[in-house]
Amino acid sequence: MTIKFESYLQSHANFNESDLKRISSLAEPRVLHRNDFLLMEGEICRHKTFIVKGMLRVFGTRTDGSEHILLFSPEHTWTLDAESYDKQIPSRCNIAAVEESEVLMWTKSDFDKLLAEIPLLKSLSEQLISRAIHNSRQRLLSALGATPEEKYNDFIRDSPALMKRLPLRMIAAYLGISLKTLTRIRHAQLHR
């Protein structure tokens, strides 16, 4: 697991071997089966998590039991509930495996220590945070102003690989539309 992670780090910055080993040595590996929870609403997010293989989703649950999915985290991405992690307060969302997944996890204290010790990791972390903020803003603008068809087309354009890996109900929950609406949109596009 750590070899794939170290390759990921090297593809983003020129880490030396000792820094790679130091970062990896503090990681806790974990395997999640489909639908296993990494974090449940009400728990405190105590880990920063890198997905080596598989995919996780960050989601909230409505009172009727349906989900609103905030984010999909496929392999070679990071995930956490940033507010819960940063403030060490109970999470308002869940993180669970969409499919069998292998992850590496760092406690907040260990990751903070690594950020202080390894400037290249701090720089990479800041770049990833900046990108996440940009993506969140784009997603919010789409959620507020795009039609269901535009949301679906944006998803296909931006995440074509995820289309084959996700059930339609999860795509609908991510787009904020009903499964019936998503099915209608897909049907209409097939007949164009």
Summary of the structure (lengths in Angstrom):
residues: 192
radius of gyration: 17.8
end to end distance: 44.3
largest distance: 56.8
contacts: 553
relative contact order: 0.15
helix: 51%
strand: 26%
